[in-house]
Structure formats: C-alpha cells, structure tokens
Amino acid sequence: MPWHDPDPLRTTLDRLLTAVAPTDVPDGHPLPAVLDAALLAWLDKMAERFNDGHSFRSAPFFG
C-alpha cells in the first residue's frame, strides 16, 4: 500500500471486497467470517504485544 494513500482504510476494505467472494458463491468465504477471523487475529496479536499475552476476549464473537 502506498505511503501517500489519503485513505488507507478505504483502500484496504476495497481490496478486501474485491478479493472475498460474495456469500452466495459456494466456493468462497462469507465476508462476515473473513472479517471475524481478521478481527480475532488482530486481537490476539495486540494481546501478545500489549497485554502480556492475556487475551482481550473470552470467546469468539460469532458462533
């Protein structure tokens, strides 16, 4: 991602929506599952980095 991107979040989400198949495609991953997995991975990394490895969550958000 270019450093001069005026809206890196928008660019990232645009790339995500381009890469993730719609939910009605049988061989794709549903967007909610992809976002949930990404958020959980981020939470785990932040807990490792800033919370002495103690989890910020006790159970998955969905399912």
CNS distance restraints for C-alpha pairs under 8 A (distance, minus, plus):
assign (resid   1 and name CA) (resid   5 and name CA) 7.44 0.50 0.50
assign (resid   1 and name CA) (resid   8 and name CA) 7.65 0.50 0.50
assign (resid   7 and name CA) (resid  11 and name CA) 6.41 0.50 0.50
assign (resid   8 and name CA) (resid  12 and name CA) 6.04 0.50 0.50
assign (resid   9 and name CA) (resid  13 and name CA) 6.16 0.50 0.50
assign (resid  10 and name CA) (resid  14 and name CA) 6.02 0.50 0.50
assign (resid  11 and name CA) (resid  15 and name CA) 6.23 0.50 0.50
assign (resid  12 and name CA) (resid  16 and name CA) 6.16 0.50 0.50
assign (resid  13 and name CA) (resid  17 and name CA) 6.12 0.50 0.50
assign (resid  14 and name CA) (resid  18 and name CA) 6.21 0.50 0.50
assign (resid  15 and name CA) (resid  19 and name CA) 6.13 0.50 0.50
assign (resid  16 and name CA) (resid  20 and name CA) 5.95 0.50 0.50
assign (resid  17 and name CA) (resid  21 and name CA) 7.60 0.50 0.50
assign (resid  17 and name CA) (resid  31 and name CA) 7.99 0.50 0.50
assign (resid  20 and name CA) (resid  28 and name CA) 6.96 0.50 0.50
assign (resid  20 and name CA) (resid  29 and name CA) 6.69 0.50 0.50
assign (resid  20 and name CA) (resid  30 and name CA) 7.49 0.50 0.50
assign (resid  20 and name CA) (resid  31 and name CA) 6.54 0.50 0.50
assign (resid  20 and name CA) (resid  34 and name CA) 7.97 0.50 0.50
assign (resid  21 and name CA) (resid  25 and name CA) 6.39 0.50 0.50
assign (resid  21 and name CA) (resid  28 and name CA) 4.92 0.50 0.50
assign (resid  21 and name CA) (resid  29 and name CA) 6.28 0.50 0.50
assign (resid  21 and name CA) (resid  30 and name CA) 6.94 0.50 0.50
assign (resid  21 and name CA) (resid  31 and name CA) 7.50 0.50 0.50
assign (resid  22 and name CA) (resid  28 and name CA) 6.91 0.50 0.50
assign (resid  22 and name CA) (resid  29 and name CA) 7.64 0.50 0.50
assign (resid  22 and name CA) (resid  30 and name CA) 6.40 0.50 0.50
assign (resid  22 and name CA) (resid  31 and name CA) 7.02 0.50 0.50
assign (resid  23 and name CA) (resid  28 and name CA) 6.92 0.50 0.50
assign (resid  23 and name CA) (resid  29 and name CA) 6.75 0.50 0.50
assign (resid  23 and name CA) (resid  30 and name CA) 4.55 0.50 0.50
assign (resid  23 and name CA) (resid  31 and name CA) 6.69 0.50 0.50
assign (resid  29 and name CA) (resid  33 and name CA) 6.86 0.50 0.50
assign (resid  29 and name CA) (resid  34 and name CA) 6.75 0.50 0.50
assign (resid  30 and name CA) (resid  34 and name CA) 6.47 0.50 0.50
assign (resid  31 and name CA) (resid  35 and name CA) 6.14 0.50 0.50
assign (resid  32 and name CA) (resid  36 and name CA) 5.98 0.50 0.50
assign (resid  33 and name CA) (resid  37 and name CA) 6.08 0.50 0.50
assign (resid  34 and name CA) (resid  38 and name CA) 6.14 0.50 0.50
assign (resid  35 and name CA) (resid  39 and name CA) 6.07 0.50 0.50
assign (resid  36 and name CA) (resid  40 and name CA) 6.13 0.50 0.50
assign (resid  36 and name CA) (resid  61 and name CA) 7.40 0.50 0.50
assign (resid  36 and name CA) (resid  62 and name CA) 7.58 0.50 0.50
assign (resid  37 and name CA) (resid  41 and name CA) 6.11 0.50 0.50
assign (resid  38 and name CA) (resid  42 and name CA) 6.15 0.50 0.50
assign (resid  39 and name CA) (resid  43 and name CA) 6.10 0.50 0.50
assign (resid  40 and name CA) (resid  44 and name CA) 6.16 0.50 0.50
assign (resid  40 and name CA) (resid  60 and name CA) 7.53 0.50 0.50
assign (resid  41 and name CA) (resid  45 and name CA) 6.24 0.50 0.50
assign (resid  42 and name CA) (resid  46 and name CA) 6.11 0.50 0.50
assign (resid  43 and name CA) (resid  47 and name CA) 6.03 0.50 0.50
assign (resid  43 and name CA) (resid  55 and name CA) 7.66 0.50 0.50
assign (resid  43 and name CA) (resid  56 and name CA) 6.69 0.50 0.50
assign (resid  43 and name CA) (resid  57 and name CA) 7.84 0.50 0.50
assign (resid  44 and name CA) (resid  48 and name CA) 6.17 0.50 0.50
assign (resid  44 and name CA) (resid  55 and name CA) 6.50 0.50 0.50
assign (resid  44 and name CA) (resid  56 and name CA) 7.55 0.50 0.50
assign (resid  45 and name CA) (resid  49 and name CA) 6.10 0.50 0.50
assign (resid  46 and name CA) (resid  50 and name CA) 5.67 0.50 0.50
assign (resid  46 and name CA) (resid  51 and name CA) 7.14 0.50 0.50
assign (resid  47 and name CA) (resid  51 and name CA) 4.59 0.50 0.50
assign (resid  47 and name CA) (resid  52 and name CA) 6.59 0.50 0.50
assign (resid  47 and name CA) (resid  53 and name CA) 5.12 0.50 0.50
assign (resid  47 and name CA) (resid  54 and name CA) 5.76 0.50 0.50
assign (resid  47 and name CA) (resid  55 and name CA) 5.47 0.50 0.50
assign (resid  47 and name CA) (resid  56 and name CA) 6.28 0.50 0.50
assign (resid  48 and name CA) (resid  52 and name CA) 5.77 0.50 0.50
assign (resid  48 and name CA) (resid  53 and name CA) 4.01 0.50 0.50
assign (resid  48 and name CA) (resid  54 and name CA) 6.95 0.50 0.50
assign (resid  48 and name CA) (resid  55 and name CA) 7.82 0.50 0.50
assign (resid  49 and name CA) (resid  53 and name CA) 6.98 0.50 0.50
assign (resid  51 and name CA) (resid  55 and name CA) 7.46 0.50 0.50
